[in-house]
Amino acid sequence: MSEIRKSWGLHIGVVSLLLALNFILPDYHHGNLARVMVLACYAMGYNILFGYTGLLSLGHALFFAAGMYGMSLTVQHLGWSAGPAIIVGLASGLAMSLIVGILSLRTAGVAFMIVTLMFAQAGYLAALYFGEYTRGDEGFVIQKAARQIGGIDLSDPMNRYLAALVLFAVCLFITLRVVQTGFGRVLVAIRENEERTRMLGYDVHRHKLLAILLSGTMSAAAGASYGLLFGYAGATFASVQYSIFPLLWVLLGGAGTVLGPFVGTLFMFYLIDLSSDISTAYMLIAGLTLVLLTLFAPQGLVGELRRRTLRWLP
Amino acid sequence: MELVPYLILGLLEGLVTAAVLSLMALGLSLVFGVMRVVNVAHGEFFMVGAVLAWQIASLFEGHPAWGFLAALLVAPPLTACIAVAANQLVLKRIEYDPERTIVATIGLLYIIQQVTLMTYGPDARPVEAPFNQRLSIPLVEWTERGLSLYWPWGLGTTTYKLAVIMAAVMLLTGIWMLMTRTRFGLLMRATQLDRETAQAFGIPVGRVYAAVFGLGAALAALAGVLIVPIQQAHYLMGHDPLLLSFIVVIIGGLGSLPGTIVAALLIGISDGMISVFFSPTLAKIIATLGVAFVLIFMPQGLFGKRGL
């Protein structure tokens, strides 16, 4: 079996497994897994930029929040229905990543990290500043009546899980497809050696910009869906912490692997879930994980698996 | 009330911010200049300094000056020990790789913050200032009897705030002397200039790195001890100063000492001025966007010679 067919088989298998879990899982884990799938889309968006292109952004919460607020503010204040509102969320994510991309790609390395961090911080502060509409840190609840697409009630746990799965499958297959095409290979080439890629005649700047657009829009899709499926939008999702999370998930699962972001998100979610039973200082676990990862497993879980046995993993 | 008293009030508050900020930013800038790494956990050293100051001061009874003095002498070295331990356990082992260091120091940030939350708790606690007399500031006005002094209501400062400004000036001078007049300063500058050549000439680069990381943390902790009688000690207090000192270091040019001080004055005073007249959130939005644009269009900073 060719490597491409093997990897499609694996990823379709994962999606079918998740579909089957819909009917078996107890309520609590059913809800958790829906949440993890949406957050994994955020991590997959982040992975395209960080894992495949090698650009470390510390400001992806800006895109997540752009999607979330683009969707929720149009629902809340303009009274739009959920379908068009999601489009607005995606469009704001796209616009935001275009602006940030054009500006921040003039820098590289540490400067790129700080510039993205500063933009995201400005976005977070803006969400607080316009507290009249966003209600700041407190946030606002999106009414149950507004959370419907084509008559399907997305606040119902079963529909919510399936909607999350659809989004997850779309993001997963987009990532898989991108990685297998020439475009994805150029991104990896940029990560490995930017100068050499330029010498080979590829337009490095254009590829990086496209990577930011794809990454930012996918993050925005996750943000918009998160708001819609769980019925809440708040400034916390724009804070630095939410820029750090996808980095953590991707590093944990394996940067530059298609399944890594999902594995990392799942692992981290349950790690924090279990540890918050023990202590209120659950972010301690996140901190320790980050330090231990940089020390001992810079490749992440799926990355280690690929290094040791499954060399064909995309 | 007219405009002038507001301006003076803004200027004074700004000078206090600038004093604390310059100490903290100097620590960040030293670490970046010599070690070429960005320490995201720097704000937590500031917080640890403030929290330790509360812990130490609460051991003393009697006049608050004793507790404060003890805090001033003990908290910064203790914080430096934590930093040196982190350096040996983590940073050294990832060989100061710039990107991995950022990730690791983000981890450190959460560890320090959450351990403080677990031990010290979520409350904000004050340390009493060693002296805290109110000083009213007179203004000159022109009346029909010639020049005369008057005391506008609400315009004033405290002796402690003035002492903070003085202390910062003295400490900065001290660091300047350390950098230019001592053997340790020479080693530091040699390592900053060219790590490999320094090593070839027998400079113990590893120990210099550890010392610089400790010194940077101690400076942040000193800033924390100095601020804690004005602003209470809280486990999340490191966040805003971290952002501000990033701004200062970038505007001043990474690794440039005079640039850092000028930028701290600029940012501190404009922060004081802007927050007297505008909402502090708007001031922060303008400042963060300003930094982003400085980095994009002038990567070497306003005073620095090197880029990132």
Boltz contact constraints between the chains, C-beta under 6 A:
constraints:
  - contact:
      token1: [A, 56]
      token2: [B, 99]
      max_distance: 6.0
  - contact:
      token1: [A, 103]
      token2: [B, 296]
      max_distance: 6.0
  - contact:
      token1: [A, 106]
      token2: [B, 296]
      max_distance: 6.0
  - contact:
      token1: [A, 107]
      token2: [B, 295]
      max_distance: 6.0
  - contact:
      token1: [A, 110]
      token2: [B, 38]
      max_distance: 6.0
  - contact:
      token1: [A, 110]
      token2: [B, 98]
      max_distance: 6.0
  - contact:
      token1: [A, 110]
      token2: [B, 308]
      max_distance: 6.0
  - contact:
      token1: [A, 111]
      token2: [B, 295]
      max_distance: 6.0
  - contact:
      token1: [A, 111]
      token2: [B, 299]
      max_distance: 6.0
  - contact:
      token1: [A, 111]
      token2: [B, 308]
      max_distance: 6.0
  - contact:
      token1: [A, 115]
      token2: [B, 292]
      max_distance: 6.0
  - contact:
      token1: [A, 115]
      token2: [B, 295]
      max_distance: 6.0
  - contact:
      token1: [A, 118]
      token2: [B, 288]
      max_distance: 6.0
  - contact:
      token1: [A, 118]
      token2: [B, 291]
      max_distance: 6.0
  - contact:
      token1: [A, 118]
      token2: [B, 292]
      max_distance: 6.0
  - contact:
      token1: [A, 119]
      token2: [B, 292]
      max_distance: 6.0
  - contact:
      token1: [A, 121]
      token2: [B, 288]
      max_distance: 6.0
  - contact:
      token1: [A, 122]
      token2: [B, 285]
      max_distance: 6.0
  - contact:
      token1: [A, 122]
      token2: [B, 288]
      max_distance: 6.0
  - contact:
      token1: [A, 122]
      token2: [B, 289]
      max_distance: 6.0
  - contact:
      token1: [A, 125]
      token2: [B, 281]
      max_distance: 6.0
  - contact:
      token1: [A, 125]
      token2: [B, 284]
      max_distance: 6.0
  - contact:
      token1: [A, 125]
      token2: [B, 285]
      max_distance: 6.0
  - contact:
      token1: [A, 128]
      token2: [B, 281]
      max_distance: 6.0
  - contact:
      token1: [A, 129]
      token2: [B, 281]
      max_distance: 6.0
  - contact:
      token1: [A, 244]
      token2: [B, 106]
      max_distance: 6.0
  - contact:
      token1: [A, 281]
      token2: [B, 114]
      max_distance: 6.0
  - contact:
      token1: [A, 281]
      token2: [B, 117]
      max_distance: 6.0
  - contact:
      token1: [A, 281]
      token2: [B, 118]
      max_distance: 6.0
  - contact:
      token1: [A, 283]
      token2: [B, 110]
      max_distance: 6.0
  - contact:
      token1: [A, 283]
      token2: [B, 114]
      max_distance: 6.0
  - contact:
      token1: [A, 284]
      token2: [B, 114]
      max_distance: 6.0
  - contact:
      token1: [A, 286]
      token2: [B, 110]
      max_distance: 6.0
  - contact:
      token1: [A, 287]
      token2: [B, 107]
      max_distance: 6.0
  - contact:
      token1: [A, 287]
      token2: [B, 110]
      max_distance: 6.0
  - contact:
      token1: [A, 287]
      token2: [B, 111]
      max_distance: 6.0
  - contact:
      token1: [A, 290]
      token2: [B, 103]
      max_distance: 6.0
  - contact:
      token1: [A, 290]
      token2: [B, 106]
      max_distance: 6.0
  - contact:
      token1: [A, 290]
      token2: [B, 107]
      max_distance: 6.0
  - contact:
      token1: [A, 291]
      token2: [B, 90]
      max_distance: 6.0
  - contact:
      token1: [A, 291]
      token2: [B, 104]
      max_distance: 6.0
  - contact:
      token1: [A, 291]
      token2: [B, 107]
      max_distance: 6.0
  - contact:
      token1: [A, 294]
      token2: [B, 94]
      max_distance: 6.0
  - contact:
      token1: [A, 294]
      token2: [B, 100]
      max_distance: 6.0
  - contact:
      token1: [A, 294]
      token2: [B, 103]
      max_distance: 6.0
  - contact:
      token1: [A, 294]
      token2: [B, 104]
      max_distance: 6.0
  - contact:
      token1: [A, 295]
      token2: [B, 93]
      max_distance: 6.0
